[in-house]
Amino acid sequence: MDMGDLGKDFRRRLLLVEDEQLTRNLIASFLEHSGFHVASCGSASEAATLAHSFDPDVLVVDISLGAGPTGIDLIHALRNSYPHLAFVVLSNYVALPDSIRDLQKIAYLGKRDISHPEMLVQAIEEVLRDVDPSETFPIAQHNELTSLTRQQREVLALIASGLSNQEIAKRRGTTLQSTEQLIGRIYKSLKLKRNVATSLRVQATMLYTSITGLQGIDE
């Protein structure tokens, strides 16, 4: 055996992406003590660069990463280049990320849950093994948006992005009339009420943002 092999680090490699520095340092320190080889950074762009040199086994990523790409964007950017990579998604929000729902080896964990650090380790261990984490750490969380169809959530995301009805219709390749009818059904499903202070469109955007933590995304 090459003596140099004795110095190799065979711990599982974990890339942590969290924009809040104190939280990032605390989580990184705990995971190091739990036996992982941890690299950490605060943005999606840093993580994309770091992943190339670090070659992680698992990505632990916050959905909201401040200005710039989100954690969901990062997952999509990395999943094709690193097919072996497992994911644990963290958020302060009850996220409903349709675009990652069907991915394998992915778990969702609310940040409130990492006050119990063993839950984070359990989530990581499950996605690293051939275990379906969807029952223990499900991506889909029950909230107001779960009453919507996937098509309706996609349109709501476009509304929250600031697109007009005309722009949404063009984006989706449908007529303005059918788009307006669909948006009306979204408002009805969300049980939104007209009032003088806030339009239905603003109410829908605020609700979407409060649940997902995103300012609207292209699903």
Protein Blocks (a to p, Z undefined) as FASTA:
>chain_A
ZZklmmpcfbdcdddddfblklmmmmmmmmmmnopacdddfbfklmmmmmmmnopabdcd
dfbgceajdfklmmmmmmmmmmmbccddddfbdcddfklmmpghiacddfklmmmmmlmm
mmmmmmmmccdfklmmcfbacdfklmpcfklmmmmmmmmnopafklmmmmnopafklmmm
mmmmmmmmnopacdfklcfklmmmmmmmmmnopabiaZZ
